[in-house]
Amino acid sequence: MEYSLHTDSVGVLFTTTGPGLTNTYTGLRTARTDGAKIVLLSGLTSESEVGNPRPIQETTAGWIDSATNESFQYPFSESIILRHRGDLVHLAQRLRALNDAPAGGCLGVFVSLATQKTLTPPLCSLEITPPVRTQRDAGSLHRWTEYLSTKLQSGNCIIWAGSGAKAAASDLRKVAEHYDTPVVTTLRAKGVFPETHELSLGCTGTWGNVTTDVFRSRLNPNTTVIVLGSRLQGLCSSLIQLHCMSECELIAVDLHPGPVRRNLPPHALVIEAEIKSLLNLLAQNIHNTGTKTNNPKYKLKEYSIPREESKQKDRIHPTSLISMVQSIAIDTYDYKVIVDNGNTLAWTTSLLRFSKVGRFRASTHEAPMGQAACGAVGIGACGTPVLAIVGDGAMLLQNEISTAVSHQLPVIWLVLNDALYNMCQQGMDELGACVPDCSIPETDFALYGRSLGARGFVAKTSSELEDSLWQALEEKVPTVIDARIDSSVVAPLGDRVTSLARE
């Protein structure tokens, strides 16, 4: 998934039938919602649901049908069973269509038992016909562009950009600067619009720095909020649109309007359009008027995070850790940062600032714990140096250190080690609820990394962490940094506790 998202290309996954296949469910659903392009290749164990049972779970044609649907709640957006040579023609067409799909998808490819036992000649070029492309109404796109241009000219708009706008980040900046329009992004879209830009309001989401109250303070009955490329689901939006936008105009643009419509108030207008084409046309219209698209009055601001000292001996204050990530990993080495779910996401989302698109990655729809711990390898496999910021719980759950070592990938795991499932602990404390045991036996992750062939560092002070981080970022080899952080410092949980209390 991470390889596909980072390269905007098709990623291929092979898995065994039965339990091996069902184990991929959460990952495939996450890949679909995040816009990855995935092909899963597996086998078919039976064409029928009836017959003598086998000692292992079957993969049948009926099971495949039940796992395929347009809804993101299903693992496959489309599936094909290869029974004969003609199915290869259909497969070739679907692969081309998937490669060109702006919103991605997950294609399940299953080989029947009979086909598994035969050799099939490859297709010739004449047999592979291009898929029929759906032509969208260009006139409709121009009309919507003019409509949005008129709204933006009013000077009373806010652009709310999601990760669906990342392919049009340059045009988004041109449009925002030309119309002097402030921009807020969702959590997953950090960096789509420079967060150090004077027009940036910050990011929304469960751990974002733009809370419901902050957003409400920017609104009035004449405000128009334009949503570009986000389904506005809970973790990315905190459902702000449902709590404080009943009186202002709300316009959402998305290639697939169905999912976003479910998260909007009744009065919202939904425009079905590809974000990249629409923003490109808006920027082109600015260019055609002879107006400069880059407003010289706007510059990126300097940004730094003040460091704080921990009150506990041999422990690092989380703010100091995030400060070093900002100044060293992001501002100096321009590393890509992938963040796991938990308090790590709260700290990074609220404090880190990204001025480039594609430098921040988090997965929030299914919110699978351990996603960044192993997903970092997919990014590193592209040759891109990546820093994975993970909690100790996520690192214990799953990782791919051995794979990174085997291929000498430029992956660094920065483990925030507090020997706790601290998001659960602190969240329950904030709610005043009875807290179960959230402790974890303290693990030496540096030793664990070294046992697998990676570099390993233990950092108990800010100076030790800084030295380790500089060395790891410079060497660009598989490295685990075990950062012992102060568990008593409460993470900036933002709207998360409020939303839990509301429920």
C-alpha positions, -999 to +999 in steps of 0.1 A: +000+000+000+027+025+010+047+017-021+016+023-043+007+056-026+043+069-027+049+061-064+013+065-076+016+031-093+001-003-089+013-025-061+010-063-063+003-085-033+003-123-032-013-143-004-024-178+002-060-189+002-083-192+032-068-176+064-040-159+045-066-141+024-089-131+053-058-117+071-055-090+044-090-076+050-081-046+071-051-038+050-071-039+017-099-017+031-073+008+044-057+008+009-090+014-008-100+043+015-065+059+012-065+058-026-039+031-032-038+009-064-035-027-053-037-060-071-041-090-049-032-124-065-045-156-048-061-189-057-095-204-058-099-237-038-134-245-050-161-233-074-189-244-051-200-238-016-212-274-012-194-306-011-170-324+013-155-299+037-117-295+039-096-291+070-087-255+059-109-225+051-121-225+015-118-197-010-149-200-032-164-180-060-193-171-037-169-159-010-151-137-036-184-121-047-193-114-011-160-095-006-164-073-037-184-041-037-182-004-045-184+004-008-152+010+010-163-014+037-154-043+014-118-053+006-122-054-032-136-028-056-135-054-083-125-091-087-117-115-115-115-153-115-091-166-142-108-197-156-097-196-192-075-176-216-102-150-224-102-139-188-066-127-193-079-101-218-103-088-193-075-087-166-053-067-189-080-041-195-087-039-157-050-034-149-048-005-173-080+010-159-067+006-123-033+022-133-052+053-146-078+055-118-073+088-098-090+074-067-072+040-068-089+007-060-082-029-050-085-056-077-087-092-066-073-117-091-081-154-083-067-184-103-091-213-106-080-249-097-080-260-134-060-229-145-034-235-118-026-269-134-022-257-169+002-235-189-015-206-207+002-189-237+008-152-231-015-127-248-003-110-280-005-072-284-035-075-307-055-092-280-050-065-255-074-037-263-074-004-244-103-001-219-132+021-228-127+054-211-155+074-196-156+109-210-166+134-184-186+165-195-160+192-201-187+218-203-199+209-169-164+212-155-160+247-170-194+257-155-184+246-121-150+263-124-167+296-132-191+291-103-163+285-078-143+313-093-172+337-086-174+324-050-137+329-045-138+364-058-162+373-030-133+372-006-153+353+020-142+317+014-122+291+032-107+262+013-107+229+032-083+206+013-080+168+017-055+143+005-075+140-028-060+174-037-023+163-034-019+158-071-029+195-076-009+210-047+008+236-070-025+248-085-041+249-051-014+273-039-018+295-070-056+297-065-054+304-028-028+332-032-046+348-061-079+350-043-063+356-008-082+326+004-072+309+037-067+272+036-072+245+062-062+209+055-073+176+069-049+155+090-039+132+060-034+163+038-007+179+059+017+196+034-008+197+005-008+234+012+024+247+030+016+248+067+041+276+072+023+297+046+006+329+058-028+317+045-026+283+062-049+279+092-036+245+101-051+210+100-083+195+112-088+161+126-090+143+159-055+155+168-054+186+146-047+221+157-079+234+141-106+223+165-143+228+162-141+260+183-112+274+162-131+267+129-163+282+143-145+314+151-136+319+114-172+315+101-201+338+096-234+334+077-217+348+045-188+324+046-184+297+019-164+266+028-151+248-003-141+212+004-116+197-021-108+160-021-119+148+014-147+125+025-146+144+059-146+113+080-143+116+117-106+113+123-097+137+095-124+163+102-137+157+138-170+161+119-167+199+123-189+203+092-219+188+112-213+208+144-207+244+132-216+249+095-254+249+097-256+286+088-227+290+062-226+277+026-207+244+022-195+231-012-178+198-016-159+187-047-151+150-051-147+125-080-169+100-060-195+121-042-214+093-025-191+087+005-186+125+012-223+132+009-230+110+039-208+132+061-223+165+051-252+186+065-284+185+043-279+220+028-244+212+014-238+213-024-218+183-038-199+187-071-188+156-089-154+165-105-118+154-105-099+178-082-068+180-103-087+190-135-108+215-116-079+232-098-059+232-130-087+250-149-091+275-121-053+282-122-054+284-160-082+309-159-061+331-136-032+328-161-054+337-190-065+369-174-029+381-173-027+381-135+004+368-118-004+334-102+024+337-076+016+365-052+049+380-040+034+392-008+031+357+005+062+340+019+067+309+040+073+316+077+101+303+099+089+277+123+105+260+152+092+241+183+105+251+217+121+223+235+111+213+271+129+194+297+114+164+313+108+164+351+116+127+352+152+115+353+165+097+322+134+106+302+128+128+272+100+153+270+078+144+239+078+181+228+116+180+226+115+149+206+091+164+181+112+196+180+142+175+169+122+157+142+111+191+128+145+208+128+167+178+118+146+152+099+122+176+081+139+210+078+175+197+073+173+162+057+139+165+041+129+130+052+095+116+046+077+110+079+051+082+084+033+081+117+015+054+135-018+057+154-019+066+190-003+094+210+025+095+183-001+108+158-014+134+184+021+148+190+031+149+153-002+162+139-005+190+163+032+202+163+049+192+131+046+215+100+052+204+064+058+228+035+060+201+008+033+178-005+039+141+001+063+144+031+037+133+057+018+101+058-008+088+082-037+063+078-068+072+097-099+055+082-094+020+096-066+034+119-047+001+120-022+000+148+013-009+135+005+004+100+035+028+100+058+004+117+056-020+087+044+005+060+077+024+062+094-005+044+071+001+014+083+037+012+119+027+017+117+002-011+113+031-035+147+044-024+131+072-004+146+078+031+118+076+056+114+082+093+087+061+110+075+076+143+058+048+162+047+039+198+061+010+217+028-009+214+028-005+176+064-016+173+057-047+194+026-055+173+044-056+139+073-043+119+095-053+090+130-046+103+143-079+089+130-070+054+146-036+056+179-051+067+178-077+039+175-050+013+194-023+032+165+002+029+168+037+042+143+033+070+145+046+106+121+036+133+119+063+161+101+045+189+084+066+216+089+042+244+069+049+276+060+013+285+023+022+282-007+022+258-007+058+268-034+071+245-058+047+262-044+057+297-046+094+291-079+094+273-096+075+301-080+098+327-094+128+308-129+113+308-126+104+345-133+068+337-120+037+354-086+029+338-077-007+331-040-018+332-024-001+302+012-009+311+037-027+289+069-043+301+097-019+291+114-032+259+149-025+247+140-018+210+176-009+202+187-044+212+158-058+193+169-039+162+205-050+165+194-086+169+178-084+134+209-067+119+198-031+121+216-002+139+202+004+173+204+034+197+189+040+231+182+076+240+173+086+276+182+123+273+176+150+247+213+152+238+215+114+233+184+115+211+198+144+190+232+126+185+214+094+175+190+112+151+218+130+133+238+098+129+209+077+117+196+103+092+231+107+078+238+070+074+205+061+058+206+024+068+180+004+088+180+019+123+159+017+154+161+046+179+146+037+213+135+071+227+126+068+264+099+095+268+082+110+298+048+092+301+034+118+325+032+145+298-003+146+284-005+144+246-025+171+228-055+149+222-076+178+208-112+169+198-107+132+205-118+133+242-146+158+234-160+135+207-158+104+230-176+123+258-202+134+233-209+098+224 
